Amino acid sequence: MKKPSSPFTRTLQLAAETLGGVAQLAIHLGIDRARLERWMSGAQTPPNEVFMQALDIVAAGRLGQSSADRAQAHADRLQAGADRAQQAADRAQRRADELNTSGRSEHFRQVEPRDGDPASNEGRPDEKDKKA
């Protein structure tokens, strides 16, 4: 019959998961796998030294994962900003392409005189005339 889990068994299990398996944990702790499995099953209690090492492994793994999660969230925010900037640049490029293909800008338009003569500035008051 399997003994119920305890802080020792749960911590050893988490440490093994953090390192990638029971064999890796045994190597890390410098013990044989059979002894580790007895501790993990709850058949025996590990020495405090081993338990503390397992706690350190779990804590380091969680801190490392937390840092990785924060870094990924930051990278996602940066990517979203870059995507928005790219979309704005694409819109600006399409607009510039539209203006270039039409050969004219919508900001300026050629004004045809009503009498059919070519457009000119003749007949417009000079700046001197405006002040007088």
NORDABEL-V761076 format. One record per residue. SS is DSSP state (H for helix, E for strand, L for the rest). PSI is psi as a letter, one per 20 degrees, with the letter a starting at -180 (NA if undefined). Layout:
ss->[SS:SS]
psi->[PSI:PSI]
//
This chain:
ss->[L:L:L:L:L:L:H:H:H:H:H:H:H:H:H:H:H:H:H:L:L:H:H:H:H:H:H:H:H:L:L:L:H:H:H:H:H:H:H:H:H:L:L:L:L:L:L:H:H:H:H:H:H:H:H:H:H:H:H:H:H:H:H:H:H:H:H:H:H:H:H:H:H:H:H:H:H:H:H:H:H:H:H:H:H:H:H:H:H:H:H:H:H:H:H:H:H:H:H:H:H:H:L:L:L:L:L:L:L:L:L:L:L:L:L:L:L:L:L:L:L:L:L:L:L:L:H:H:H:H:H:L]
psi->[p:p:q:q:q:r:h:g:g:g:g:h:g:h:g:g:h:h:i:j:r:g:g:h:g:g:g:g:i:k:r:q:h:g:g:g:h:g:g:h:i:j:h:q:p:q:q:h:g:g:g:h:g:g:g:g:g:g:g:h:g:h:g:g:h:g:g:g:g:g:g:g:g:g:h:g:g:g:h:g:g:h:g:g:h:g:g:g:h:g:g:h:g:g:g:h:g:g:h:h:h:i:j:r:q:i:h:p:q:p:p:p:q:h:j:i:q:q:q:r:j:q:i:q:p:r:h:g:h:h:h:NA]
//
